[in-house]
Amino acid sequence: MSIIKNYFKQNKVVHTFETCQWPNGDPQDKDFHFCGDKTLINKPYCKKHCDVAYVDEKDLKKDKESHKHLIAA
Ligand SMILES: [Zn+2]
């Protein structure tokens, strides 16, 4: 029974991210590690790193919209 439980536990870790996958440091560096904080639901990063990761996307959309507005005007 515990073997099956462990199997599901490991499988879950493979298919979903339970800890933040944000890389800290240089991958070449031996200090390199992932953040490891608890992730937001359906996100590979914790709250802090989601803010960092998705801020560019939001800004790009905003840029496009303001650009559209300029063209229309
Ligand atoms: Zn993080």
N, CA, C, O and the ligand as a Tripos MOL2 file, in Angstrom:
@<TRIPOS>MOLECULE
protein
  293   291    74     0     0
PROTEIN
NO_CHARGES

@<TRIPOS>ATOM
      1 N           0.8330   -1.2130    0.0000 N.3       1 MET1
      2 CA          0.0000    0.0000    0.0000 C.3       1 MET1
      3 C           0.8700    1.2670    0.0000 C.2       1 MET1
      4 O           0.6170    2.2140   -0.7450 O.2       1 MET1
      5 N           1.8730    1.2550    0.8350 N.am      2 SER2
      6 CA          2.7180    2.4480    0.9010 C.3       2 SER2
      7 C           3.5150    2.6240   -0.3900 C.2       2 SER2
      8 O           3.8700    3.7440   -0.7550 O.2       2 SER2
      9 N           3.7940    1.5280   -1.0740 N.am      3 ILE3
     10 CA          4.5020    1.6200   -2.3590 C.3       3 ILE3
     11 C           3.6270    2.3440   -3.3800 C.2       3 ILE3
     12 O           4.0910    3.2170   -4.1130 O.2       3 ILE3
     13 N           2.3590    1.9620   -3.4080 N.am      4 ILE4
     14 CA          1.4300    2.6170   -4.3310 C.3       4 ILE4
     15 C           1.2910    4.0940   -3.9840 C.2       4 ILE4
     16 O           1.2930    4.9540   -4.8640 O.2       4 ILE4
     17 N           1.1750    4.3690   -2.7170 N.am      5 LYS5
     18 CA          1.0720    5.7620   -2.2730 C.3       5 LYS5
     19 C           2.2860    6.5640   -2.7260 C.2       5 LYS5
     20 O           2.1620    7.6810   -3.2300 O.2       5 LYS5
     21 N           3.4510    5.9730   -2.5380 N.am      6 ASN6
     22 CA          4.6770    6.6540   -2.9510 C.3       6 ASN6
     23 C           4.7080    6.8570   -4.4580 C.2       6 ASN6
     24 O           5.1710    7.8880   -4.9460 O.2       6 ASN6
     25 N           4.2120    5.8670   -5.1910 N.am      7 TYR7
     26 CA          4.1900    5.9780   -6.6490 C.3       7 TYR7
     27 C           3.3570    7.1860   -7.0620 C.2       7 TYR7
     28 O           3.7810    7.9890   -7.8930 O.2       7 TYR7
     29 N           2.1710    7.3060   -6.4760 N.am      8 PHE8
     30 CA          1.3060    8.4310   -6.8290 C.3       8 PHE8
     31 C           1.9330    9.7580   -6.3980 C.2       8 PHE8
     32 O           1.8500   10.7650   -7.1000 O.2       8 PHE8
     33 N           2.5410    9.7260   -5.2620 N.am      9 LYS9
     34 CA          3.2000   10.9270   -4.7630 C.3       9 LYS9
     35 C           4.2850   11.3890   -5.7420 C.2       9 LYS9
     36 O           4.3690   12.5670   -6.0870 O.2       9 LYS9
     37 N           5.1040   10.4420   -6.1740 N.am     10 GLN10
     38 CA          6.1870   10.7780   -7.0990 C.3      10 GLN10
     39 C           5.6320   11.2190   -8.4440 C.2      10 GLN10
     40 O           6.1260   12.1700   -9.0480 O.2      10 GLN10
     41 N           4.6030   10.5210   -8.9060 N.am     11 ASN11
     42 CA          3.9930   10.8430  -10.1820 C.3      11 ASN11
     43 C           3.4310   12.2600  -10.1870 C.2      11 ASN11
     44 O           3.5620   12.9990  -11.1630 O.2      11 ASN11
     45 N           2.8130   12.6090   -9.0910 N.am     12 LYS12
     46 CA          2.2250   13.9330   -8.9550 C.3      12 LYS12
     47 C           3.3180   15.0050   -9.0320 C.2      12 LYS12
     48 O           3.1290   16.0610   -9.6360 O.2      12 LYS12
     49 N           4.4300   14.7180   -8.4260 N.am     13 VAL13
     50 CA          5.5360   15.6720   -8.4410 C.3      13 VAL13
     51 C           6.0510   15.8600   -9.8610 C.2      13 VAL13
     52 O           6.4610   16.9550  -10.2460 O.2      13 VAL13
     53 N           6.0240   14.7760  -10.6340 N.am     14 VAL14
     54 CA          6.5050   14.8590  -12.0140 C.3      14 VAL14
     55 C           5.5630   15.6960  -12.8720 C.2      14 VAL14
     56 O           6.0080   16.4900  -13.7010 O.2      14 VAL14
     57 N           4.2620   15.5150  -12.6680 N.am     15 HIS15
     58 CA          3.2960   16.1220  -13.5880 C.3      15 HIS15
     59 C           2.8150   17.5020  -13.1660 C.2      15 HIS15
     60 O           2.3710   18.2820  -14.0090 O.2      15 HIS15
     61 N           2.8940   17.8130  -11.8980 N.am     16 THR16
     62 CA          2.5290   19.1580  -11.4720 C.3      16 THR16
     63 C           3.6730   19.7050  -10.6230 C.2      16 THR16
     64 O           4.4500   18.9520  -10.0380 O.2      16 THR16
     65 N           3.7550   21.0160  -10.5700 N.am     17 PHE17
     66 CA          4.7860   21.6400   -9.7670 C.3      17 PHE17
     67 C           4.2090   22.0190   -8.4170 C.2      17 PHE17
     68 O           3.2920   22.8360   -8.3310 O.2      17 PHE17
     69 N           4.7410   21.4310   -7.3760 N.am     18 GLU18
     70 CA          4.2820   21.7930   -6.0420 C.3      18 GLU18
     71 C           5.1910   22.8490   -5.4240 C.2      18 GLU18
     72 O           4.8210   23.5430   -4.4770 O.2      18 GLU18
     73 N           6.3790   22.9450   -5.9840 N.am     19 THR19
     74 CA          7.3090   23.9510   -5.4850 C.3      19 THR19
     75 C           7.7550   24.8460   -6.6410 C.2      19 THR19
     76 O           7.8220   24.4220   -7.7940 O.2      19 THR19
     77 N           8.0480   26.0660   -6.3020 N.am     20 CYS20
     78 CA          8.4110   27.0810   -7.2830 C.3      20 CYS20
     79 C           9.6170   26.6480   -8.1120 C.2      20 CYS20
     80 O          10.6490   26.2570   -7.5660 O.2      20 CYS20
     81 N           9.4760   26.7210   -9.4370 N.am     21 GLN21
     82 CA         10.5460   26.3110  -10.3520 C.3      21 GLN21
     83 C          11.4020   27.4950  -10.7800 C.2      21 GLN21
     84 O          12.1530   27.4060  -11.7510 O.2      21 GLN21
     85 N          11.2890   28.5710  -10.0770 N.am     22 TRP22
     86 CA         12.0810   29.7540  -10.4260 C.3      22 TRP22
     87 C          13.5560   29.4920  -10.1510 C.2      22 TRP22
     88 O          13.9240   29.1520   -9.0260 O.2      22 TRP22
     89 N          14.4060   29.6460  -11.1690 N.am     23 PRO23
     90 CA         15.8260   29.4040  -10.9380 C.3      23 PRO23
     91 C          16.4890   30.5460  -10.1830 C.2      23 PRO23
     92 O          16.3330   31.7130  -10.5430 O.2      23 PRO23
     93 N          17.2090   30.2120   -9.1640 N.am     24 ASN24
     94 CA         17.9630   31.1900   -8.3910 C.3      24 ASN24
     95 C          19.4340   31.0390   -8.7190 C.2      24 ASN24
     96 O          20.0270   29.9880   -8.4730 O.2      24 ASN24
     97 N          20.0190   32.0760   -9.2680 N.am     25 GLY25
     98 CA         21.4420   32.0280   -9.5730 C.3      25 GLY25
     99 C          21.7180   31.4950  -10.9600 C.2      25 GLY25
    100 O          20.8010   31.2950  -11.7570 O.2      25 GLY25
    101 N          22.9690   31.2700  -11.2390 N.am     26 ASP26
    102 CA         23.4420   30.8220  -12.5480 C.3      26 ASP26
    103 C          23.4500   29.2970  -12.5800 C.2      26 ASP26
    104 O          24.0170   28.6690  -11.6860 O.2      26 ASP26
    105 N          22.8160   28.6780  -13.6190 N.am     27 PRO27
    106 CA         22.7980   27.2070  -13.6940 C.3      27 PRO27
    107 C          24.1990   26.5900  -13.7180 C.2      27 PRO27
    108 O          24.3700   25.4240  -13.3620 O.2      27 PRO27
    109 N          25.1800   27.3570  -14.1290 N.am     28 GLN28
    110 CA         26.5580   26.8720  -14.1540 C.3      28 GLN28
    111 C          27.1690   26.8530  -12.7480 C.2      28 GLN28
    112 O          28.1450   26.1570  -12.4690 O.2      28 GLN28
    113 N          26.5380   27.6610  -11.8740 N.am     29 ASP29
    114 CA         27.0710   27.8550  -10.5410 C.3      29 ASP29
    115 C          26.6490   26.7180   -9.6180 C.2      29 ASP29
    116 O          25.5480   26.1860   -9.7630 O.2      29 ASP29
    117 N          27.5010   26.3370   -8.6790 N.am     30 LYS30
    118 CA         27.1150   25.2590   -7.7670 C.3      30 LYS30
    119 C          26.1350   25.7300   -6.6900 C.2      30 LYS30
    120 O          25.5410   24.9130   -5.9870 O.2      30 LYS30
    121 N          25.9680   27.0520   -6.5640 N.am     31 ASP31
    122 CA         24.9510   27.5970   -5.6610 C.3      31 ASP31
    123 C          23.5590   27.6090   -6.2910 C.2      31 ASP31
    124 O          22.5650   27.9130   -5.6300 O.2      31 ASP31
    125 N          23.5080   27.2690   -7.5960 N.am     32 PHE32
    126 CA         22.2400   27.3130   -8.3130 C.3      32 PHE32
    127 C          21.2010   26.4040   -7.6660 C.2      32 PHE32
    128 O          21.4960   25.2610   -7.3180 O.2      32 PHE32
    129 N          19.9810   26.9200   -7.5080 N.am     33 HIS33
    130 CA         18.8770   26.1150   -6.9930 C.3      33 HIS33
    131 C          17.5610   26.7490   -7.4080 C.2      33 HIS33
    132 O          17.5160   27.9170   -7.7920 O.2      33 HIS33
    133 N          16.4850   25.9650   -7.3250 N.am     34 PHE34
    134 CA         15.1620   26.5090   -7.5860 C.3      34 PHE34
    135 C          14.6210   27.1140   -6.3050 C.2      34 PHE34
    136 O          15.0090   26.7350   -5.2010 O.2      34 PHE34
    137 N          13.7050   28.0750   -6.4810 N.am     35 CYS35
    138 CA         13.1500   28.8090   -5.3360 C.3      35 CYS35
    139 C          12.5790   27.8420   -4.2970 C.2      35 CYS35
    140 O          12.9420   27.9060   -3.1220 O.2      35 CYS35
    141 N          11.6720   26.9340   -4.7360 N.am     36 GLY36
    142 CA         11.1610   25.8970   -3.8420 C.3      36 GLY36
    143 C          10.0210   26.3250   -2.9440 C.2      36 GLY36
    144 O           9.5560   25.5270   -2.1310 O.2      36 GLY36
    145 N           9.5510   27.5690   -3.0650 N.am     37 ASP37
    146 CA          8.3690   27.9850   -2.2990 C.3      37 ASP37
    147 C           7.1210   27.3120   -2.8630 C.2      37 ASP37
    148 O           7.1370   26.7700   -3.9690 O.2      37 ASP37
    149 N           6.0430   27.3560   -2.0890 N.am     38 LYS38
    150 CA          4.7880   26.7680   -2.5530 C.3      38 LYS38
    151 C           4.2740   27.5660   -3.7600 C.2      38 LYS38
    152 O           4.2890   28.7970   -3.7560 O.2      38 LYS38
    153 N           3.8170   26.8420   -4.7940 N.am     39 THR39
    154 CA          3.3550   27.5120   -6.0060 C.3      39 THR39
    155 C           1.9060   27.9500   -5.8830 C.2      39 THR39
    156 O           1.1580   27.4520   -5.0410 O.2      39 THR39
    157 N           1.5250   28.8890   -6.7370 N.am     40 LEU40
    158 CA          0.1160   29.2090   -6.9100 C.3      40 LEU40
    159 C          -0.5350   28.0800   -7.6960 C.2      40 LEU40
    160 O           0.1520   27.3170   -8.3750 O.2      40 LEU40
    161 N          -1.8630   27.9710   -7.6070 N.am     41 ILE41
    162 CA         -2.5930   26.8990   -8.3070 C.3      41 ILE41
    163 C          -2.3910   27.0530   -9.8130 C.2      41 ILE41
    164 O          -2.5630   28.1370  -10.3720 O.2      41 ILE41
    165 N          -2.0190   25.9310  -10.4640 N.am     42 ASN42
    166 CA         -1.7980   25.8860  -11.9150 C.3      42 ASN42
    167 C          -0.6690   26.7840  -12.3990 C.2      42 ASN42
    168 O          -0.6090   27.1270  -13.5790 O.2      42 ASN42
    169 N           0.2150   27.1610  -11.5020 N.am     43 LYS43
    170 CA          1.3610   27.9640  -11.9020 C.3      43 LYS43
    171 C           2.6450   27.2690  -11.4440 C.2      43 LYS43
    172 O           2.6650   26.6180  -10.4000 O.2      43 LYS43
    173 N           3.7060   27.4100  -12.2240 N.am     44 PRO44
    174 CA          4.9590   26.7610  -11.8230 C.3      44 PRO44
    175 C           5.7540   27.5790  -10.8130 C.2      44 PRO44
    176 O           6.8170   27.1450  -10.3670 O.2      44 PRO44
    177 N           5.2530   28.7560  -10.4460 N.am     45 TYR45
    178 CA          6.0030   29.6400   -9.5560 C.3      45 TYR45
    179 C           5.1870   30.0370   -8.3300 C.2      45 TYR45
    180 O           3.9590   29.9450   -8.3190 O.2      45 TYR45
    181 N           5.8960   30.4760   -7.3070 N.am     46 CYS46
    182 CA          5.2510   31.0280   -6.1270 C.3      46 CYS46
    183 C           4.7120   32.4250   -6.4520 C.2      46 CYS46
    184 O           4.9700   32.9690   -7.5260 O.2      46 CYS46
    185 N           3.9700   32.9840   -5.5180 N.am     47 LYS47
    186 CA          3.3490   34.3040   -5.7280 C.3      47 LYS47
    187 C           4.3760   35.3570   -6.1480 C.2      47 LYS47
    188 O           4.1720   36.1080   -7.1020 O.2      47 LYS47
    189 N           5.4680   35.3870   -5.4170 N.am     48 LYS48
    190 CA          6.4980   36.3910   -5.6710 C.3      48 LYS48
    191 C           7.0360   36.2790   -7.1000 C.2      48 LYS48
    192 O           7.1870   37.2800   -7.8010 O.2      48 LYS48
    193 N           7.3200   35.0450   -7.5160 N.am     49 HIS49
    194 CA          7.9340   34.8680   -8.8170 C.3      49 HIS49
    195 C           6.9210   34.8960   -9.9570 C.2      49 HIS49
    196 O           7.2870   35.1710  -11.1000 O.2      49 HIS49
    197 N           5.6380   34.6140   -9.6590 N.am     50 CYS50
    198 CA          4.5900   34.8310  -10.6620 C.3      50 CYS50
    199 C           4.5220   36.3180  -10.9940 C.2      50 CYS50
    200 O           4.3970   36.7050  -12.1560 O.2      50 CYS50
    201 N           4.6050   37.1360   -9.9640 N.am     51 ASP51
    202 CA          4.5810   38.5800  -10.1930 C.3      51 ASP51
    203 C           5.7090   38.9870  -11.1210 C.2      51 ASP51
    204 O           5.5180   39.8130  -12.0140 O.2      51 ASP51
    205 N           6.8760   38.4150  -10.9150 N.am     52 VAL52
    206 CA          8.0300   38.7480  -11.7510 C.3      52 VAL52
    207 C           7.8630   38.1580  -13.1510 C.2      52 VAL52
    208 O           8.1280   38.8260  -14.1500 O.2      52 VAL52
    209 N           7.4190   36.8970  -13.2120 N.am     53 ALA53
    210 CA          7.3680   36.1800  -14.4840 C.3      53 ALA53
    211 C           6.3080   36.7390  -15.4140 C.2      53 ALA53
    212 O           6.5080   36.7750  -16.6280 O.2      53 ALA53
    213 N           5.1870   37.1750  -14.8670 N.am     54 TYR54
    214 CA          4.0680   37.5640  -15.7230 C.3      54 TYR54
    215 C           3.9150   39.0710  -15.8570 C.2      54 TYR54
    216 O           2.9880   39.5420  -16.5160 O.2      54 TYR54
    217 N           4.8010   39.8220  -15.2490 N.am     55 VAL55
    218 CA          4.6950   41.2800  -15.3330 C.3      55 VAL55
    219 C           4.9990   41.7450  -16.7600 C.2      55 VAL55
    220 O           4.3730   42.6890  -17.2420 O.2      55 VAL55
    221 N           5.9390   41.1080  -17.4340 N.am     56 ASP56
    222 CA          6.2830   41.4850  -18.8000 C.3      56 ASP56
    223 C           5.1010   41.2840  -19.7360 C.2      56 ASP56
    224 O           4.8040   42.1270  -20.5830 O.2      56 ASP56
    225 N           4.4270   40.1360  -19.5630 N.am     57 GLU57
    226 CA          3.2750   39.8120  -20.3870 C.3      57 GLU57
    227 C           2.2140   40.9000  -20.2700 C.2      57 GLU57
    228 O           1.6590   41.3590  -21.2690 O.2      57 GLU57
    229 N           1.9430   41.3040  -19.0220 N.am     58 LYS58
    230 CA          0.9410   42.3380  -18.7700 C.3      58 LYS58
    231 C           1.3620   43.6490  -19.4180 C.2      58 LYS58
    232 O           0.5480   44.3340  -20.0380 O.2      58 LYS58
    233 N           2.6200   43.9890  -19.2750 N.am     59 ASP59
    234 CA          3.1170   45.2370  -19.8410 C.3      59 ASP59
    235 C           3.0190   45.2240  -21.3590 C.2      59 ASP59
    236 O           2.6790   46.2340  -21.9750 O.2      59 ASP59
    237 N           3.3200   44.0720  -21.9590 N.am     60 LEU60
    238 CA          3.2440   43.9620  -23.4100 C.3      60 LEU60
    239 C           1.8230   44.2030  -23.9010 C.2      60 LEU60
    240 O           1.5970   44.9080  -24.8840 O.2      60 LEU60
    241 N           0.8550   43.5910  -23.1820 N.am     61 LYS61
    242 CA         -0.5480   43.7720  -23.5610 C.3      61 LYS61
    243 C          -0.9370   45.2330  -23.4550 C.2      61 LYS61
    244 O          -1.5960   45.7920  -24.3320 O.2      61 LYS61
    245 N          -0.5090   45.8360  -22.3520 N.am     62 LYS62
    246 CA         -0.8180   47.2400  -22.1300 C.3      62 LYS62
    247 C          -0.2240   48.0870  -23.2560 C.2      62 LYS62
    248 O          -0.8710   49.0010  -23.7670 O.2      62 LYS62
    249 N           1.0100   47.7720  -23.6340 N.am     63 ASP63
    250 CA          1.6790   48.4980  -24.7060 C.3      63 ASP63
    251 C           0.8940   48.3900  -26.0040 C.2      63 ASP63
    252 O           0.6640   49.3820  -26.6970 O.2      63 ASP63
    253 N           0.4850   47.1570  -26.3190 N.am     64 LYS64
    254 CA         -0.2650   46.9220  -27.5510 C.3      64 LYS64
    255 C          -1.5600   47.7260  -27.5490 C.2      64 LYS64
    256 O          -1.9240   48.3550  -28.5430 O.2      64 LYS64
    257 N          -2.2530   47.6890  -26.3980 N.am     65 GLU65
    258 CA         -3.5350   48.3800  -26.3100 C.3      65 GLU65
    259 C          -3.3560   49.8870  -26.4650 C.2      65 GLU65
    260 O          -4.1360   50.5440  -27.1550 O.2      65 GLU65
    261 N          -2.3370   50.4250  -25.8270 N.am     66 SER66
    262 CA         -2.1360   51.8610  -25.9330 C.3      66 SER66
    263 C          -1.7080   52.2260  -27.3560 C.2      66 SER66
    264 O          -2.0170   53.3070  -27.8580 O.2      66 SER66
    265 N          -0.9920   51.3010  -27.9870 N.am     67 HIS67
    266 CA         -0.5770   51.5290  -29.3710 C.3      67 HIS67
    267 C          -1.7980   51.5650  -30.2910 C.2      67 HIS67
    268 O          -1.9330   52.4330  -31.1530 O.2      67 HIS67
    269 N          -2.6790   50.5900  -30.0720 N.am     68 LYS68
    270 CA         -3.9230   50.5040  -30.8490 C.3      68 LYS68
    271 C          -4.7030   51.8050  -30.7220 C.2      68 LYS68
    272 O          -5.2330   52.3490  -31.6910 O.2      68 LYS68
    273 N          -4.7450   52.2750  -29.4750 N.am     69 HIS69
    274 CA         -5.4850   53.4820  -29.1800 C.3      69 HIS69
    275 C          -4.9140   54.6650  -29.9650 C.2      69 HIS69
    276 O          -5.6520   55.4980  -30.4920 O.2      69 HIS69
    277 N          -3.5980   54.7160  -30.0270 N.am     70 LEU70
    278 CA         -2.9360   55.7970  -30.7410 C.3      70 LEU70
    279 C          -3.2900   55.7500  -32.2210 C.2      70 LEU70
    280 O          -3.5610   56.7830  -32.8340 O.2      70 LEU70
    281 N          -3.2870   54.5450  -32.7950 N.am     71 ILE71
    282 CA         -3.5910   54.3940  -34.2170 C.3      71 ILE71
    283 C          -5.0430   54.8170  -34.4980 C.2      71 ILE71
    284 O          -5.3350   55.4980  -35.4810 O.2      71 ILE71
    285 N          -5.9370   54.3870  -33.5980 N.am     72 ALA72
    286 CA         -7.3580   54.6980  -33.7750 C.3      72 ALA72
    287 C          -7.5850   56.2010  -33.6810 C.2      72 ALA72
    288 O          -8.4300   56.7580  -34.3820 O.2      72 ALA72
    289 N          -6.8210   56.8470  -32.8090 N.am     73 ALA73
    290 CA         -6.9840   58.2930  -32.6350 C.3      73 ALA73
    291 C          -6.1710   59.0370  -33.6950 C.2      73 ALA73
    292 O          -6.1730   60.2680  -33.7230 O.2      73 ALA73
    293 ZN          9.5450   31.3930   -6.1280 Zn       74 ZN74
@<TRIPOS>BOND
     1     1     2 1
     2     2     3 1
     3     3     4 2
     4     3     5 am
     5     5     6 1
     6     6     7 1
     7     7     8 2
     8     7     9 am
     9     9    10 1
    10    10    11 1
    11    11    12 2
    12    11    13 am
    13    13    14 1
    14    14    15 1
    15    15    16 2
    16    15    17 am
    17    17    18 1
    18    18    19 1
    19    19    20 2
    20    19    21 am
    21    21    22 1
    22    22    23 1
    23    23    24 2
    24    23    25 am
    25    25    26 1
    26    26    27 1
    27    27    28 2
    28    27    29 am
    29    29    30 1
    30    30    31 1
    31    31    32 2
    32    31    33 am
    33    33    34 1
    34    34    35 1
    35    35    36 2
    36    35    37 am
    37    37    38 1
    38    38    39 1
    39    39    40 2
    40    39    41 am
    41    41    42 1
    42    42    43 1
    43    43    44 2
    44    43    45 am
    45    45    46 1
    46    46    47 1
    47    47    48 2
    48    47    49 am
    49    49    50 1
    50    50    51 1
    51    51    52 2
    52    51    53 am
    53    53    54 1
    54    54    55 1
    55    55    56 2
    56    55    57 am
    57    57    58 1
    58    58    59 1
    59    59    60 2
    60    59    61 am
    61    61    62 1
    62    62    63 1
    63    63    64 2
    64    63    65 am
    65    65    66 1
    66    66    67 1
    67    67    68 2
    68    67    69 am
    69    69    70 1
    70    70    71 1
    71    71    72 2
    72    71    73 am
    73    73    74 1
    74    74    75 1
    75    75    76 2
    76    75    77 am
    77    77    78 1
    78    78    79 1
    79    79    80 2
    80    79    81 am
    81    81    82 1
    82    82    83 1
    83    83    84 2
    84    83    85 am
    85    85    86 1
    86    86    87 1
    87    87    88 2
    88    87    89 am
    89    89    90 1
    90    90    91 1
    91    91    92 2
    92    91    93 am
    93    93    94 1
    94    94    95 1
    95    95    96 2
    96    95    97 am
    97    97    98 1
    98    98    99 1
    99    99   100 2
   100    99   101 am
   101   101   102 1
   102   102   103 1
   103   103   104 2
   104   103   105 am
   105   105   106 1
   106   106   107 1
   107   107   108 2
   108   107   109 am
   109   109   110 1
   110   110   111 1
   111   111   112 2
   112   111   113 am
   113   113   114 1
   114   114   115 1
   115   115   116 2
   116   115   117 am
   117   117   118 1
   118   118   119 1
   119   119   120 2
   120   119   121 am
   121   121   122 1
   122   122   123 1
   123   123   124 2
   124   123   125 am
   125   125   126 1
   126   126   127 1
   127   127   128 2
   128   127   129 am
   129   129   130 1
   130   130   131 1
   131   131   132 2
   132   131   133 am
   133   133   134 1
   134   134   135 1
   135   135   136 2
   136   135   137 am
   137   137   138 1
   138   138   139 1
   139   139   140 2
   140   139   141 am
   141   141   142 1
   142   142   143 1
   143   143   144 2
   144   143   145 am
   145   145   146 1
   146   146   147 1
   147   147   148 2
   148   147   149 am
   149   149   150 1
   150   150   151 1
   151   151   152 2
   152   151   153 am
   153   153   154 1
   154   154   155 1
   155   155   156 2
   156   155   157 am
   157   157   158 1
   158   158   159 1
   159   159   160 2
   160   159   161 am
   161   161   162 1
   162   162   163 1
   163   163   164 2
   164   163   165 am
   165   165   166 1
   166   166   167 1
   167   167   168 2
   168   167   169 am
   169   169   170 1
   170   170   171 1
   171   171   172 2
   172   171   173 am
   173   173   174 1
   174   174   175 1
   175   175   176 2
   176   175   177 am
   177   177   178 1
   178   178   179 1
   179   179   180 2
   180   179   181 am
   181   181   182 1
   182   182   183 1
   183   183   184 2
   184   183   185 am
   185   185   186 1
   186   186   187 1
   187   187   188 2
   188   187   189 am
   189   189   190 1
   190   190   191 1
   191   191   192 2
   192   191   193 am
   193   193   194 1
   194   194   195 1
   195   195   196 2
   196   195   197 am
   197   197   198 1
   198   198   199 1
   199   199   200 2
   200   199   201 am
   201   201   202 1
   202   202   203 1
   203   203   204 2
   204   203   205 am
   205   205   206 1
   206   206   207 1
   207   207   208 2
   208   207   209 am
   209   209   210 1
   210   210   211 1
   211   211   212 2
   212   211   213 am
   213   213   214 1
   214   214   215 1
   215   215   216 2
   216   215   217 am
   217   217   218 1
   218   218   219 1
   219   219   220 2
   220   219   221 am
   221   221   222 1
   222   222   223 1
   223   223   224 2
   224   223   225 am
   225   225   226 1
   226   226   227 1
   227   227   228 2
   228   227   229 am
   229   229   230 1
   230   230   231 1
   231   231   232 2
   232   231   233 am
   233   233   234 1
   234   234   235 1
   235   235   236 2
   236   235   237 am
   237   237   238 1
   238   238   239 1
   239   239   240 2
   240   239   241 am
   241   241   242 1
   242   242   243 1
   243   243   244 2
   244   243   245 am
   245   245   246 1
   246   246   247 1
   247   247   248 2
   248   247   249 am
   249   249   250 1
   250   250   251 1
   251   251   252 2
   252   251   253 am
   253   253   254 1
   254   254   255 1
   255   255   256 2
   256   255   257 am
   257   257   258 1
   258   258   259 1
   259   259   260 2
   260   259   261 am
   261   261   262 1
   262   262   263 1
   263   263   264 2
   264   263   265 am
   265   265   266 1
   266   266   267 1
   267   267   268 2
   268   267   269 am
   269   269   270 1
   270   270   271 1
   271   271   272 2
   272   271   273 am
   273   273   274 1
   274   274   275 1
   275   275   276 2
   276   275   277 am
   277   277   278 1
   278   278   279 1
   279   279   280 2
   280   279   281 am
   281   281   282 1
   282   282   283 1
   283   283   284 2
   284   283   285 am
   285   285   286 1
   286   286   287 1
   287   287   288 2
   288   287   289 am
   289   289   290 1
   290   290   291 1
   291   291   292 2
@<TRIPOS>SUBSTRUCTURE
     1 MET1         2 RESIDUE 1 A MET
     2 SER2         6 RESIDUE 1 A SER
     3 ILE3        10 RESIDUE 1 A ILE
     4 ILE4        14 RESIDUE 1 A ILE
     5 LYS5        18 RESIDUE 1 A LYS
     6 ASN6        22 RESIDUE 1 A ASN
     7 TYR7        26 RESIDUE 1 A TYR
     8 PHE8        30 RESIDUE 1 A PHE
     9 LYS9        34 RESIDUE 1 A LYS
    10 GLN10       38 RESIDUE 1 A GLN
    11 ASN11       42 RESIDUE 1 A ASN
    12 LYS12       46 RESIDUE 1 A LYS
    13 VAL13       50 RESIDUE 1 A VAL
    14 VAL14       54 RESIDUE 1 A VAL
    15 HIS15       58 RESIDUE 1 A HIS
    16 THR16       62 RESIDUE 1 A THR
    17 PHE17       66 RESIDUE 1 A PHE
    18 GLU18       70 RESIDUE 1 A GLU
    19 THR19       74 RESIDUE 1 A THR
    20 CYS20       78 RESIDUE 1 A CYS
    21 GLN21       82 RESIDUE 1 A GLN
    22 TRP22       86 RESIDUE 1 A TRP
    23 PRO23       90 RESIDUE 1 A PRO
    24 ASN24       94 RESIDUE 1 A ASN
    25 GLY25       98 RESIDUE 1 A GLY
    26 ASP26      102 RESIDUE 1 A ASP
    27 PRO27      106 RESIDUE 1 A PRO
    28 GLN28      110 RESIDUE 1 A GLN
    29 ASP29      114 RESIDUE 1 A ASP
    30 LYS30      118 RESIDUE 1 A LYS
    31 ASP31      122 RESIDUE 1 A ASP
    32 PHE32      126 RESIDUE 1 A PHE
    33 HIS33      130 RESIDUE 1 A HIS
    34 PHE34      134 RESIDUE 1 A PHE
    35 CYS35      138 RESIDUE 1 A CYS
    36 GLY36      142 RESIDUE 1 A GLY
    37 ASP37      146 RESIDUE 1 A ASP
    38 LYS38      150 RESIDUE 1 A LYS
    39 THR39      154 RESIDUE 1 A THR
    40 LEU40      158 RESIDUE 1 A LEU
    41 ILE41      162 RESIDUE 1 A ILE
    42 ASN42      166 RESIDUE 1 A ASN
    43 LYS43      170 RESIDUE 1 A LYS
    44 PRO44      174 RESIDUE 1 A PRO
    45 TYR45      178 RESIDUE 1 A TYR
    46 CYS46      182 RESIDUE 1 A CYS
    47 LYS47      186 RESIDUE 1 A LYS
    48 LYS48      190 RESIDUE 1 A LYS
    49 HIS49      194 RESIDUE 1 A HIS
    50 CYS50      198 RESIDUE 1 A CYS
    51 ASP51      202 RESIDUE 1 A ASP
    52 VAL52      206 RESIDUE 1 A VAL
    53 ALA53      210 RESIDUE 1 A ALA
    54 TYR54      214 RESIDUE 1 A TYR
    55 VAL55      218 RESIDUE 1 A VAL
    56 ASP56      222 RESIDUE 1 A ASP
    57 GLU57      226 RESIDUE 1 A GLU
    58 LYS58      230 RESIDUE 1 A LYS
    59 ASP59      234 RESIDUE 1 A ASP
    60 LEU60      238 RESIDUE 1 A LEU
    61 LYS61      242 RESIDUE 1 A LYS
    62 LYS62      246 RESIDUE 1 A LYS
    63 ASP63      250 RESIDUE 1 A ASP
    64 LYS64      254 RESIDUE 1 A LYS
    65 GLU65      258 RESIDUE 1 A GLU
    66 SER66      262 RESIDUE 1 A SER
    67 HIS67      266 RESIDUE 1 A HIS
    68 LYS68      270 RESIDUE 1 A LYS
    69 HIS69      274 RESIDUE 1 A HIS
    70 LEU70      278 RESIDUE 1 A LEU
    71 ILE71      282 RESIDUE 1 A ILE
    72 ALA72      286 RESIDUE 1 A ALA
    73 ALA73      290 RESIDUE 1 A ALA
    74 ZN74       293 GROUP 0 **** ****
